[in-house]
Amino acid sequence: MYSIDELSPYIQYKTSRSGGSGGQHVNKVSSKVELQFDFEACKLWNEEEKTHLRQKLSNRLSSEGKLQIISQKDRSQFKNKASAQEKLLHILAAASSVQKLRKPTKRSKASVEKRLADKRYRALIKMKRSGNVD
């Protein structure tokens, strides 16, 4: 839907040391990548679309309107940056999709009649057990 090239003016990257496996390498290299996407400053959407996205991303947006994504899966900063970009695109695509409205359906007359007939039959069986009906 959107490419990183279109979103890049609104993206800031911050790197830091990552935890996890990697031995001495972890202590020396800043491989963890924090991507901050300035959602409020982005001019790719109109106000209506922004309102829709704001609702969908409400739990992910900071008070300044920035979407923060952290990636520290790989030992390589380059791979983590690509992973964070991929996550951003996935999140925005999922949030911008509009859910199809459910078309309400009605039970058929035959299915209602069958359910009521089964109910009467079960009630009759239970009454026979208690000895109320011959």
C-alpha positions as CSV (number, residue, x, y, z in Angstrom):
1,M,0.0,0.0,0.0
2,Y,2.7,2.5,1.1
3,S,6.4,2.3,0.5
4,I,9.1,3.2,2.9
5,D,10.2,5.9,0.5
6,E,6.9,7.7,1.0
7,L,7.0,7.3,4.7
8,S,10.8,8.1,5.2
9,P,10.5,11.9,5.8
10,Y,8.4,11.1,8.9
11,I,10.6,8.3,10.3
12,Q,13.4,8.7,12.9
13,Y,15.7,6.0,13.9
14,K,17.5,5.5,17.2
15,T,20.0,2.7,17.9
16,S,21.2,1.2,21.1
17,R,22.8,-1.9,22.5
18,S,20.6,-5.0,22.2
19,G,20.3,-7.7,24.8
20,G,20.2,-11.4,24.2
21,S,22.7,-13.8,22.6
22,G,25.8,-12.7,20.8
23,G,28.5,-12.9,23.4
24,Q,31.0,-9.9,23.4
25,H,29.5,-8.7,20.1
26,V,26.3,-7.6,22.0
27,N,28.4,-5.4,24.4
28,K,30.2,-3.6,21.6
29,V,27.6,-2.9,18.8
30,S,24.4,-1.0,18.8
31,S,22.2,-3.4,16.9
32,K,18.8,-2.6,18.5
33,V,16.7,-0.2,16.3
34,E,13.9,2.0,17.5
35,L,11.8,3.4,14.7
36,Q,9.6,6.4,15.5
37,F,7.0,7.3,12.9
38,D,5.5,10.7,13.2
39,F,1.9,9.9,12.5
40,E,0.5,13.3,13.2
41,A,2.9,15.1,10.8
42,C,2.4,12.7,8.0
43,K,0.5,14.2,5.0
44,L,-0.3,11.0,3.2
45,W,-3.8,10.8,4.7
46,N,-6.7,13.2,4.9
47,E,-8.3,14.0,8.3
48,E,-11.0,11.3,7.9
49,E,-8.4,8.6,7.3
50,K,-6.2,9.9,10.1
51,T,-9.2,9.7,12.5
52,H,-9.8,6.1,11.4
53,L,-6.2,5.2,11.8
54,R,-5.9,7.0,15.2
55,Q,-8.8,4.8,16.5
56,K,-7.2,1.6,15.2
57,L,-3.7,2.5,16.5
58,S,-4.9,4.2,19.8
59,N,-3.0,1.7,22.0
60,R,0.2,2.1,20.0
61,L,0.5,5.9,19.6
62,S,2.4,8.0,22.1
63,S,1.0,11.2,23.5
64,E,2.9,13.1,20.7
65,G,1.2,11.0,18.0
66,K,4.3,8.9,17.2
67,L,4.2,5.2,16.5
68,Q,7.2,3.5,18.1
69,I,8.5,0.1,16.8
70,I,11.4,-1.7,18.3
71,S,13.4,-4.5,16.6
72,Q,16.3,-6.4,18.2
73,K,15.8,-9.8,16.7
74,D,19.0,-10.0,14.7
75,R,22.6,-9.3,15.5
76,S,22.8,-6.9,12.5
77,Q,21.6,-3.3,12.8
78,F,20.8,-3.3,9.1
79,K,18.5,-6.4,9.4
80,N,16.8,-4.9,12.5
81,K,16.2,-1.6,10.6
82,A,14.6,-3.6,7.7
83,S,12.6,-5.6,10.2
84,A,11.3,-2.4,11.9
85,Q,10.3,-0.9,8.5
86,E,8.5,-4.1,7.6
87,K,6.6,-4.1,10.9
88,L,5.6,-0.4,10.3
89,L,4.2,-1.2,6.8
90,H,2.4,-4.3,8.2
91,I,0.8,-2.3,11.1
92,L,-0.3,0.6,8.8
93,A,-1.7,-1.8,6.2
94,A,-3.7,-3.7,8.9
95,A,-5.0,-0.5,10.5
96,S,-6.0,1.1,7.2
97,S,-8.1,-1.9,6.1
98,V,-11.8,-1.3,6.6
99,Q,-13.8,-4.3,8.0
100,K,-16.7,-5.5,5.8
101,L,-20.1,-4.8,7.3
102,R,-21.9,-7.9,8.5
103,K,-25.1,-8.6,6.6
104,P,-27.7,-9.7,9.1
105,T,-29.5,-12.9,8.2
106,K,-32.8,-14.4,9.2
107,R,-33.4,-18.0,10.1
108,S,-35.6,-19.9,7.7
109,K,-39.2,-20.7,8.7
110,A,-38.5,-24.5,8.4
111,S,-35.5,-24.3,10.7
112,V,-37.5,-22.4,13.4
113,E,-40.3,-25.0,13.1
114,K,-37.9,-27.9,13.3
115,R,-36.3,-26.4,16.5
116,L,-39.7,-26.0,18.1
117,A,-40.8,-29.5,17.2
118,D,-37.6,-30.9,18.7
119,K,-38.2,-28.9,21.8
120,R,-41.7,-30.2,22.2
121,Y,-40.4,-33.8,21.7
122,R,-37.7,-33.4,24.3
123,A,-40.3,-31.9,26.8
124,L,-42.6,-34.8,26.1
125,I,-39.8,-37.3,26.8
126,K,-39.0,-35.6,30.1
127,M,-42.7,-35.4,31.2
128,K,-43.0,-39.2,30.5
129,R,-40.0,-39.8,32.8
130,S,-41.7,-38.0,35.6
131,G,-45.0,-39.9,35.0
132,N,-47.1,-36.8,34.3
133,V,-48.2,-37.9,30.8
134,D,-49.5,-41.3,29.6
